[in-house]
Amino acid sequence: MRAGAHDPTLGGMTTTTGLTRSRDNRVIAGVCAGLARRFGWSPRTVRVVFVLSCLLPGPQFVLYLALWILLPEER
């Protein structure tokens, strides 16, 4: 599918970029900023949700580290 195309499986949401780590708006590794850009959210919102999720049990840090390693950095 080309960038910006309508995808009915995403509930009508369109995307214009792939999932990459941000170079401009990074705090640690650019993972939260990259996720925010990909889904059209504010980077601050994604960071707050991530920090709040760390209060719950689960593999949040492992997921963040995996995304840091697996996501390419934007060009």
PyMOL Python script that loads the backbone (N, CA, C, O; Angstrom):
from pymol import cmd

cmd.read_pdbstr("""\
ATOM      1  N   MET A   1       0.843  -1.167   0.000  1.00  0.00           N
ATOM      2  CA  MET A   1       0.000   0.000   0.000  1.00  0.00           C
ATOM      3  C   MET A   1       0.891   1.233   0.000  1.00  0.00           C
ATOM      4  O   MET A   1       1.894   1.271   0.712  1.00  0.00           O
ATOM      5  N   ARG A   2       0.540   2.225  -0.779  1.00  0.00           N
ATOM      6  CA  ARG A   2       1.344   3.449  -0.823  1.00  0.00           C
ATOM      7  C   ARG A   2       1.071   4.334   0.383  1.00  0.00           C
ATOM      8  O   ARG A   2       0.017   4.229   1.011  1.00  0.00           O
ATOM      9  N   ALA A   3       2.020   5.204   0.707  1.00  0.00           N
ATOM     10  CA  ALA A   3       1.883   6.092   1.861  1.00  0.00           C
ATOM     11  C   ALA A   3       0.703   7.029   1.656  1.00  0.00           C
ATOM     12  O   ALA A   3       0.525   7.588   0.573  1.00  0.00           O
ATOM     13  N   GLY A   4      -0.104   7.200   2.700  1.00  0.00           N
ATOM     14  CA  GLY A   4      -1.239   8.101   2.652  1.00  0.00           C
ATOM     15  C   GLY A   4      -2.491   7.488   2.065  1.00  0.00           C
ATOM     16  O   GLY A   4      -3.511   8.168   1.959  1.00  0.00           O
ATOM     17  N   ALA A   5      -2.445   6.215   1.678  1.00  0.00           N
ATOM     18  CA  ALA A   5      -3.605   5.562   1.091  1.00  0.00           C
ATOM     19  C   ALA A   5      -4.611   5.198   2.169  1.00  0.00           C
ATOM     20  O   ALA A   5      -4.246   4.994   3.326  1.00  0.00           O
ATOM     21  N   HIS A   6      -5.885   5.118   1.783  1.00  0.00           N
ATOM     22  CA  HIS A   6      -6.940   4.752   2.721  1.00  0.00           C
ATOM     23  C   HIS A   6      -6.889   3.247   2.962  1.00  0.00           C
ATOM     24  O   HIS A   6      -6.862   2.462   2.013  1.00  0.00           O
ATOM     25  N   ASP A   7      -6.877   2.851   4.214  1.00  0.00           N
ATOM     26  CA  ASP A   7      -6.841   1.438   4.584  1.00  0.00           C
ATOM     27  C   ASP A   7      -8.044   1.138   5.458  1.00  0.00           C
ATOM     28  O   ASP A   7      -8.071   1.551   6.618  1.00  0.00           O
ATOM     29  N   PRO A   8      -9.056   0.421   4.933  1.00  0.00           N
ATOM     30  CA  PRO A   8     -10.256   0.150   5.725  1.00  0.00           C
ATOM     31  C   PRO A   8      -9.985  -0.725   6.939  1.00  0.00           C
ATOM     32  O   PRO A   8     -10.790  -0.728   7.871  1.00  0.00           O
ATOM     33  N   THR A   9      -8.884  -1.468   6.965  1.00  0.00           N
ATOM     34  CA  THR A   9      -8.591  -2.307   8.130  1.00  0.00           C
ATOM     35  C   THR A   9      -8.129  -1.482   9.312  1.00  0.00           C
ATOM     36  O   THR A   9      -8.126  -1.975  10.440  1.00  0.00           O
ATOM     37  N   LEU A  10      -7.738  -0.234   9.081  1.00  0.00           N
ATOM     38  CA  LEU A  10      -7.311   0.641  10.154  1.00  0.00           C
ATOM     39  C   LEU A  10      -8.424   1.578  10.602  1.00  0.00           C
ATOM     40  O   LEU A  10      -8.160   2.577  11.270  1.00  0.00           O
ATOM     41  N   GLY A  11      -9.659   1.267  10.242  1.00  0.00           N
ATOM     42  CA  GLY A  11     -10.782   2.098  10.649  1.00  0.00           C
ATOM     43  C   GLY A  11     -10.783   3.448   9.961  1.00  0.00           C
ATOM     44  O   GLY A  11     -11.240   4.434  10.540  1.00  0.00           O
ATOM     45  N   GLY A  12     -10.284   3.511   8.744  1.00  0.00           N
ATOM     46  CA  GLY A  12     -10.272   4.753   8.006  1.00  0.00           C
ATOM     47  C   GLY A  12      -9.095   5.650   8.305  1.00  0.00           C
ATOM     48  O   GLY A  12      -8.955   6.704   7.684  1.00  0.00           O
ATOM     49  N   MET A  13      -8.234   5.260   9.246  1.00  0.00           N
ATOM     50  CA  MET A  13      -7.079   6.069   9.591  1.00  0.00           C
ATOM     51  C   MET A  13      -6.051   5.976   8.468  1.00  0.00           C
ATOM     52  O   MET A  13      -5.765   4.890   7.963  1.00  0.00           O
ATOM     53  N   THR A  14      -5.510   7.105   8.090  1.00  0.00           N
ATOM     54  CA  THR A  14      -4.470   7.096   7.071  1.00  0.00           C
ATOM     55  C   THR A  14      -3.137   7.406   7.721  1.00  0.00           C
ATOM     56  O   THR A  14      -3.068   8.121   8.721  1.00  0.00           O
ATOM     57  N   THR A  15      -2.094   6.868   7.147  1.00  0.00           N
ATOM     58  CA  THR A  15      -0.751   7.104   7.663  1.00  0.00           C
ATOM     59  C   THR A  15       0.112   7.614   6.527  1.00  0.00           C
ATOM     60  O   THR A  15      -0.111   7.273   5.366  1.00  0.00           O
ATOM     61  N   THR A  16       1.088   8.423   6.857  1.00  0.00           N
ATOM     62  CA  THR A  16       1.949   8.978   5.824  1.00  0.00           C
ATOM     63  C   THR A  16       3.407   8.581   6.010  1.00  0.00           C
ATOM     64  O   THR A  16       4.225   8.825   5.124  1.00  0.00           O
ATOM     65  N   THR A  17       3.744   7.982   7.129  1.00  0.00           N
ATOM     66  CA  THR A  17       5.135   7.607   7.358  1.00  0.00           C
ATOM     67  C   THR A  17       5.208   6.184   7.870  1.00  0.00           C
ATOM     68  O   THR A  17       4.242   5.656   8.420  1.00  0.00           O
ATOM     69  N   GLY A  18       6.363   5.572   7.684  1.00  0.00           N
ATOM     70  CA  GLY A  18       6.588   4.261   8.254  1.00  0.00           C
ATOM     71  C   GLY A  18       6.966   4.394   9.720  1.00  0.00           C
ATOM     72  O   GLY A  18       7.081   5.501  10.244  1.00  0.00           O
ATOM     73  N   LEU A  19       7.152   3.294  10.354  1.00  0.00           N
ATOM     74  CA  LEU A  19       7.513   3.294  11.772  1.00  0.00           C
ATOM     75  C   LEU A  19       9.024   3.341  11.890  1.00  0.00           C
ATOM     76  O   LEU A  19       9.708   2.351  11.630  1.00  0.00           O
ATOM     77  N   THR A  20       9.543   4.499  12.286  1.00  0.00           N
ATOM     78  CA  THR A  20      10.972   4.702  12.474  1.00  0.00           C
ATOM     79  C   THR A  20      11.195   5.488  13.758  1.00  0.00           C
ATOM     80  O   THR A  20      10.284   6.143  14.266  1.00  0.00           O
ATOM     81  N   ARG A  21      12.409   5.416  14.272  1.00  0.00           N
ATOM     82  CA  ARG A  21      12.765   6.214  15.452  1.00  0.00           C
ATOM     83  C   ARG A  21      13.053   7.641  15.014  1.00  0.00           C
ATOM     84  O   ARG A  21      13.706   7.863  13.994  1.00  0.00           O
ATOM     85  N   SER A  22      12.572   8.594  15.775  1.00  0.00           N
ATOM     86  CA  SER A  22      12.749   9.996  15.441  1.00  0.00           C
ATOM     87  C   SER A  22      14.173  10.455  15.725  1.00  0.00           C
ATOM     88  O   SER A  22      14.791  10.025  16.700  1.00  0.00           O
ATOM     89  N   ARG A  23      14.687  11.328  14.871  1.00  0.00           N
ATOM     90  CA  ARG A  23      15.997  11.926  15.105  1.00  0.00           C
ATOM     91  C   ARG A  23      15.866  13.313  15.722  1.00  0.00           C
ATOM     92  O   ARG A  23      16.760  13.769  16.434  1.00  0.00           O
ATOM     93  N   ASP A  24      14.755  13.978  15.446  1.00  0.00           N
ATOM     94  CA  ASP A  24      14.585  15.366  15.872  1.00  0.00           C
ATOM     95  C   ASP A  24      13.970  15.510  17.253  1.00  0.00           C
ATOM     96  O   ASP A  24      14.380  16.386  18.015  1.00  0.00           O
ATOM     97  N   ASN A  25      13.016  14.690  17.590  1.00  0.00           N
ATOM     98  CA  ASN A  25      12.225  14.882  18.806  1.00  0.00           C
ATOM     99  C   ASN A  25      12.498  13.783  19.825  1.00  0.00           C
ATOM    100  O   ASN A  25      11.580  13.348  20.520  1.00  0.00           O
ATOM    101  N   ARG A  26      13.710  13.340  19.923  1.00  0.00           N
ATOM    102  CA  ARG A  26      14.029  12.234  20.819  1.00  0.00           C
ATOM    103  C   ARG A  26      14.382  12.727  22.204  1.00  0.00           C
ATOM    104  O   ARG A  26      14.931  13.815  22.379  1.00  0.00           O
ATOM    105  N   VAL A  27      14.054  11.900  23.190  1.00  0.00           N
ATOM    106  CA  VAL A  27      14.472  12.151  24.563  1.00  0.00           C
ATOM    107  C   VAL A  27      15.542  11.124  24.924  1.00  0.00           C
ATOM    108  O   VAL A  27      16.618  11.485  25.401  1.00  0.00           O
ATOM    109  N   ILE A  28      15.248   9.849  24.698  1.00  0.00           N
ATOM    110  CA  ILE A  28      16.242   8.798  24.948  1.00  0.00           C
ATOM    111  C   ILE A  28      16.683   8.197  23.618  1.00  0.00           C
ATOM    112  O   ILE A  28      17.831   8.360  23.205  1.00  0.00           O
ATOM    113  N   ALA A  29      15.766   7.504  22.951  1.00  0.00           N
ATOM    114  CA  ALA A  29      16.141   6.842  21.705  1.00  0.00           C
ATOM    115  C   ALA A  29      15.251   7.218  20.531  1.00  0.00           C
ATOM    116  O   ALA A  29      15.512   6.786  19.408  1.00  0.00           O
ATOM    117  N   GLY A  30      14.212   8.008  20.757  1.00  0.00           N
ATOM    118  CA  GLY A  30      13.309   8.409  19.682  1.00  0.00           C
ATOM    119  C   GLY A  30      12.172   7.446  19.437  1.00  0.00           C
ATOM    120  O   GLY A  30      11.424   7.612  18.473  1.00  0.00           O
ATOM    121  N   VAL A  31      12.018   6.437  20.288  1.00  0.00           N
ATOM    122  CA  VAL A  31      10.967   5.432  20.097  1.00  0.00           C
ATOM    123  C   VAL A  31       9.585   6.052  20.290  1.00  0.00           C
ATOM    124  O   VAL A  31       8.712   5.877  19.440  1.00  0.00           O
ATOM    125  N   CYS A  32       9.371   6.768  21.386  1.00  0.00           N
ATOM    126  CA  CYS A  32       8.051   7.362  21.653  1.00  0.00           C
ATOM    127  C   CYS A  32       7.700   8.407  20.597  1.00  0.00           C
ATOM    128  O   CYS A  32       6.555   8.469  20.149  1.00  0.00           O
ATOM    129  N   ALA A  33       8.662   9.219  20.199  1.00  0.00           N
ATOM    130  CA  ALA A  33       8.410  10.229  19.168  1.00  0.00           C
ATOM    131  C   ALA A  33       8.103   9.571  17.823  1.00  0.00           C
ATOM    132  O   ALA A  33       7.255  10.058  17.076  1.00  0.00           O
ATOM    133  N   GLY A  34       8.779   8.480  17.513  1.00  0.00           N
ATOM    134  CA  GLY A  34       8.501   7.754  16.276  1.00  0.00           C
ATOM    135  C   GLY A  34       7.117   7.135  16.275  1.00  0.00           C
ATOM    136  O   GLY A  34       6.410   7.184  15.268  1.00  0.00           O
ATOM    137  N   LEU A  35       6.724   6.550  17.408  1.00  0.00           N
ATOM    138  CA  LEU A  35       5.372   5.995  17.520  1.00  0.00           C
ATOM    139  C   LEU A  35       4.326   7.099  17.412  1.00  0.00           C
ATOM    140  O   LEU A  35       3.294   6.921  16.764  1.00  0.00           O
ATOM    141  N   ALA A  36       4.591   8.228  18.042  1.00  0.00           N
ATOM    142  CA  ALA A  36       3.651   9.350  17.999  1.00  0.00           C
ATOM    143  C   ALA A  36       3.479   9.856  16.568  1.00  0.00           C
ATOM    144  O   ALA A  36       2.355  10.104  16.131  1.00  0.00           O
ATOM    145  N   ARG A  37       4.574  10.008  15.844  1.00  0.00           N
ATOM    146  CA  ARG A  37       4.495  10.476  14.460  1.00  0.00           C
ATOM    147  C   ARG A  37       3.741   9.481  13.593  1.00  0.00           C
ATOM    148  O   ARG A  37       2.934   9.871  12.749  1.00  0.00           O
ATOM    149  N   ARG A  38       4.005   8.203  13.801  1.00  0.00           N
ATOM    150  CA  ARG A  38       3.365   7.162  12.981  1.00  0.00           C
ATOM    151  C   ARG A  38       1.855   7.151  13.149  1.00  0.00           C
ATOM    152  O   ARG A  38       1.125   6.930  12.183  1.00  0.00           O
ATOM    153  N   PHE A  39       1.371   7.390  14.385  1.00  0.00           N
ATOM    154  CA  PHE A  39      -0.057   7.305  14.651  1.00  0.00           C
ATOM    155  C   PHE A  39      -0.728   8.672  14.770  1.00  0.00           C
ATOM    156  O   PHE A  39      -1.917   8.751  15.081  1.00  0.00           O
ATOM    157  N   GLY A  40       0.020   9.746  14.527  1.00  0.00           N
ATOM    158  CA  GLY A  40      -0.556  11.080  14.539  1.00  0.00           C
ATOM    159  C   GLY A  40      -0.873  11.619  15.920  1.00  0.00           C
ATOM    160  O   GLY A  40      -1.803  12.410  16.073  1.00  0.00           O
ATOM    161  N   TRP A  41      -0.130  11.212  16.915  1.00  0.00           N
ATOM    162  CA  TRP A  41      -0.334  11.664  18.287  1.00  0.00           C
ATOM    163  C   TRP A  41       0.775  12.628  18.677  1.00  0.00           C
ATOM    164  O   TRP A  41       1.749  12.810  17.946  1.00  0.00           O
ATOM    165  N   SER A  42       0.610  13.237  19.835  1.00  0.00           N
ATOM    166  CA  SER A  42       1.647  14.097  20.389  1.00  0.00           C
ATOM    167  C   SER A  42       2.726  13.223  21.036  1.00  0.00           C
ATOM    168  O   SER A  42       2.394  12.261  21.730  1.00  0.00           O
ATOM    169  N   PRO A  43       4.007  13.534  20.826  1.00  0.00           N
ATOM    170  CA  PRO A  43       5.063  12.767  21.498  1.00  0.00           C
ATOM    171  C   PRO A  43       4.926  12.817  23.013  1.00  0.00           C
ATOM    172  O   PRO A  43       5.215  11.832  23.692  1.00  0.00           O
ATOM    173  N   ARG A  44       4.491  13.943  23.548  1.00  0.00           N
ATOM    174  CA  ARG A  44       4.311  14.058  24.993  1.00  0.00           C
ATOM    175  C   ARG A  44       3.256  13.062  25.488  1.00  0.00           C
ATOM    176  O   ARG A  44       3.424  12.456  26.546  1.00  0.00           O
ATOM    177  N   THR A  45       2.174  12.893  24.727  1.00  0.00           N
ATOM    178  CA  THR A  45       1.125  11.947  25.108  1.00  0.00           C
ATOM    179  C   THR A  45       1.663  10.526  25.158  1.00  0.00           C
ATOM    180  O   THR A  45       1.380   9.786  26.100  1.00  0.00           O
ATOM    181  N   VAL A  46       2.437  10.142  24.150  1.00  0.00           N
ATOM    182  CA  VAL A  46       2.997   8.784  24.110  1.00  0.00           C
ATOM    183  C   VAL A  46       3.953   8.581  25.279  1.00  0.00           C
ATOM    184  O   VAL A  46       3.960   7.517  25.898  1.00  0.00           O
ATOM    185  N   ARG A  47       4.756   9.589  25.581  1.00  0.00           N
ATOM    186  CA  ARG A  47       5.696   9.466  26.709  1.00  0.00           C
ATOM    187  C   ARG A  47       4.958   9.333  28.038  1.00  0.00           C
ATOM    188  O   ARG A  47       5.342   8.523  28.881  1.00  0.00           O
ATOM    189  N   VAL A  48       3.901  10.123  28.229  1.00  0.00           N
ATOM    190  CA  VAL A  48       3.120  10.048  29.470  1.00  0.00           C
ATOM    191  C   VAL A  48       2.457   8.682  29.594  1.00  0.00           C
ATOM    192  O   VAL A  48       2.462   8.084  30.670  1.00  0.00           O
ATOM    193  N   VAL A  49       1.890   8.189  28.506  1.00  0.00           N
ATOM    194  CA  VAL A  49       1.259   6.853  28.535  1.00  0.00           C
ATOM    195  C   VAL A  49       2.299   5.794  28.858  1.00  0.00           C
ATOM    196  O   VAL A  49       2.022   4.874  29.627  1.00  0.00           O
ATOM    197  N   PHE A  50       3.492   5.908  28.283  1.00  0.00           N
ATOM    198  CA  PHE A  50       4.537   4.927  28.571  1.00  0.00           C
ATOM    199  C   PHE A  50       4.943   4.972  30.041  1.00  0.00           C
ATOM    200  O   PHE A  50       5.066   3.927  30.682  1.00  0.00           O
ATOM    201  N   VAL A  51       5.151   6.162  30.575  1.00  0.00           N
ATOM    202  CA  VAL A  51       5.556   6.286  31.983  1.00  0.00           C
ATOM    203  C   VAL A  51       4.454   5.753  32.895  1.00  0.00           C
ATOM    204  O   VAL A  51       4.742   5.046  33.860  1.00  0.00           O
ATOM    205  N   LEU A  52       3.209   6.080  32.604  1.00  0.00           N
ATOM    206  CA  LEU A  52       2.099   5.566  33.414  1.00  0.00           C
ATOM    207  C   LEU A  52       1.982   4.046  33.305  1.00  0.00           C
ATOM    208  O   LEU A  52       1.648   3.375  34.282  1.00  0.00           O
ATOM    209  N   SER A  53       2.259   3.505  32.116  1.00  0.00           N
ATOM    210  CA  SER A  53       2.184   2.052  31.957  1.00  0.00           C
ATOM    211  C   SER A  53       3.267   1.345  32.767  1.00  0.00           C
ATOM    212  O   SER A  53       3.118   0.178  33.126  1.00  0.00           O
ATOM    213  N   CYS A  54       4.354   2.053  33.051  1.00  0.00           N
ATOM    214  CA  CYS A  54       5.431   1.459  33.854  1.00  0.00           C
ATOM    215  C   CYS A  54       5.007   1.232  35.299  1.00  0.00           C
ATOM    216  O   CYS A  54       5.657   0.480  36.025  1.00  0.00           O
ATOM    217  N   LEU A  55       3.931   1.869  35.719  1.00  0.00           N
ATOM    218  CA  LEU A  55       3.402   1.638  37.061  1.00  0.00           C
ATOM    219  C   LEU A  55       2.669   0.301  37.153  1.00  0.00           C
ATOM    220  O   LEU A  55       2.436  -0.205  38.251  1.00  0.00           O
ATOM    221  N   LEU A  56       2.312  -0.263  36.025  1.00  0.00           N
ATOM    222  CA  LEU A  56       1.632  -1.556  35.975  1.00  0.00           C
ATOM    223  C   LEU A  56       2.655  -2.661  35.745  1.00  0.00           C
ATOM    224  O   LEU A  56       3.717  -2.418  35.172  1.00  0.00           O
ATOM    225  N   PRO A  57       2.340  -3.864  36.185  1.00  0.00           N
ATOM    226  CA  PRO A  57       3.270  -4.967  35.912  1.00  0.00           C
ATOM    227  C   PRO A  57       3.257  -5.306  34.420  1.00  0.00           C
ATOM    228  O   PRO A  57       2.212  -5.261  33.770  1.00  0.00           O
ATOM    229  N   GLY A  58       4.400  -5.635  33.905  1.00  0.00           N
ATOM    230  CA  GLY A  58       4.486  -6.021  32.500  1.00  0.00           C
ATOM    231  C   GLY A  58       5.860  -5.729  31.929  1.00  0.00           C
ATOM    232  O   GLY A  58       6.727  -5.183  32.612  1.00  0.00           O
ATOM    233  N   PRO A  59       6.050  -6.097  30.678  1.00  0.00           N
ATOM    234  CA  PRO A  59       7.372  -5.980  30.044  1.00  0.00           C
ATOM    235  C   PRO A  59       7.584  -4.664  29.295  1.00  0.00           C
ATOM    236  O   PRO A  59       8.122  -4.677  28.188  1.00  0.00           O
ATOM    237  N   GLN A  60       7.177  -3.530  29.868  1.00  0.00           N
ATOM    238  CA  GLN A  60       7.280  -2.261  29.165  1.00  0.00           C
ATOM    239  C   GLN A  60       8.713  -1.908  28.801  1.00  0.00           C
ATOM    240  O   GLN A  60       8.967  -1.479  27.676  1.00  0.00           O
ATOM    241  N   PHE A  61       9.646  -2.074  29.713  1.00  0.00           N
ATOM    242  CA  PHE A  61      11.036  -1.733  29.427  1.00  0.00           C
ATOM    243  C   PHE A  61      11.634  -2.669  28.379  1.00  0.00           C
ATOM    244  O   PHE A  61      12.420  -2.242  27.533  1.00  0.00           O
ATOM    245  N   VAL A  62      11.264  -3.929  28.437  1.00  0.00           N
ATOM    246  CA  VAL A  62      11.755  -4.885  27.439  1.00  0.00           C
ATOM    247  C   VAL A  62      11.207  -4.522  26.061  1.00  0.00           C
ATOM    248  O   VAL A  62      11.932  -4.589  25.069  1.00  0.00           O
ATOM    249  N   LEU A  63       9.937  -4.139  25.995  1.00  0.00           N
ATOM    250  CA  LEU A  63       9.337  -3.729  24.726  1.00  0.00           C
ATOM    251  C   LEU A  63      10.034  -2.475  24.186  1.00  0.00           C
ATOM    252  O   LEU A  63      10.337  -2.396  22.996  1.00  0.00           O
ATOM    253  N   TYR A  64      10.287  -1.501  25.059  1.00  0.00           N
ATOM    254  CA  TYR A  64      10.982  -0.280  24.634  1.00  0.00           C
ATOM    255  C   TYR A  64      12.374  -0.621  24.101  1.00  0.00           C
ATOM    256  O   TYR A  64      12.774  -0.115  23.053  1.00  0.00           O
ATOM    257  N   LEU A  65      13.108  -1.470  24.808  1.00  0.00           N
ATOM    258  CA  LEU A  65      14.445  -1.855  24.345  1.00  0.00           C
ATOM    259  C   LEU A  65      14.391  -2.591  23.012  1.00  0.00           C
ATOM    260  O   LEU A  65      15.237  -2.378  22.144  1.00  0.00           O
ATOM    261  N   ALA A  66      13.391  -3.459  22.851  1.00  0.00           N
ATOM    262  CA  ALA A  66      13.241  -4.191  21.590  1.00  0.00           C
ATOM    263  C   ALA A  66      12.943  -3.224  20.441  1.00  0.00           C
ATOM    264  O   ALA A  66      13.505  -3.360  19.354  1.00  0.00           O
ATOM    265  N   LEU A  67      12.061  -2.248  20.681  1.00  0.00           N
ATOM    266  CA  LEU A  67      11.770  -1.263  19.643  1.00  0.00           C
ATOM    267  C   LEU A  67      12.994  -0.408  19.331  1.00  0.00           C
ATOM    268  O   LEU A  67      13.219  -0.046  18.176  1.00  0.00           O
ATOM    269  N   TRP A  68      13.778  -0.087  20.343  1.00  0.00           N
ATOM    270  CA  TRP A  68      15.003   0.690  20.153  1.00  0.00           C
ATOM    271  C   TRP A  68      15.952  -0.068  19.219  1.00  0.00           C
ATOM    272  O   TRP A  68      16.570   0.527  18.336  1.00  0.00           O
ATOM    273  N   ILE A  69      16.059  -1.362  19.417  1.00  0.00           N
ATOM    274  CA  ILE A  69      16.968  -2.183  18.619  1.00  0.00           C
ATOM    275  C   ILE A  69      16.408  -2.457  17.226  1.00  0.00           C
ATOM    276  O   ILE A  69      17.146  -2.407  16.242  1.00  0.00           O
ATOM    277  N   LEU A  70      15.096  -2.748  17.133  1.00  0.00           N
ATOM    278  CA  LEU A  70      14.508  -3.196  15.881  1.00  0.00           C
ATOM    279  C   LEU A  70      14.088  -2.077  14.929  1.00  0.00           C
ATOM    280  O   LEU A  70      14.135  -2.259  13.713  1.00  0.00           O
ATOM    281  N   LEU A  71      13.682  -0.927  15.458  1.00  0.00           N
ATOM    282  CA  LEU A  71      13.213   0.153  14.583  1.00  0.00           C
ATOM    283  C   LEU A  71      14.390   0.887  13.959  1.00  0.00           C
ATOM    284  O   LEU A  71      15.339   1.255  14.651  1.00  0.00           O
ATOM    285  N   PRO A  72      14.326   1.093  12.676  1.00  0.00           N
ATOM    286  CA  PRO A  72      15.409   1.868  12.052  1.00  0.00           C
ATOM    287  C   PRO A  72      15.262   3.348  12.409  1.00  0.00           C
ATOM    288  O   PRO A  72      14.163   3.836  12.671  1.00  0.00           O
ATOM    289  N   GLU A  73      16.385   4.037  12.412  1.00  0.00           N
ATOM    290  CA  GLU A  73      16.360   5.480  12.659  1.00  0.00           C
ATOM    291  C   GLU A  73      15.944   6.173  11.376  1.00  0.00           C
ATOM    292  O   GLU A  73      16.363   5.770  10.291  1.00  0.00           O
ATOM    293  N   GLU A  74      15.118   7.220  11.486  1.00  0.00           N
ATOM    294  CA  GLU A  74      14.679   7.919  10.274  1.00  0.00           C
ATOM    295  C   GLU A  74      15.864   8.543   9.569  1.00  0.00           C
ATOM    296  O   GLU A  74      16.878   8.858  10.191  1.00  0.00           O
ATOM    297  N   ARG A  75      15.731   8.716   8.288  1.00  0.00           N
ATOM    298  CA  ARG A  75      16.830   9.259   7.465  1.00  0.00           C
ATOM    299  C   ARG A  75      16.777  10.752   7.416  1.00  0.00           C
ATOM    300  O   ARG A  75      17.620  11.379   6.773  1.00  0.00           O
TER     301      ARG A  75
END
""", "prot")
cmd.dss("prot")
cmd.show_as("cartoon", "prot")
cmd.util.cbc("prot")
cmd.orient("prot")
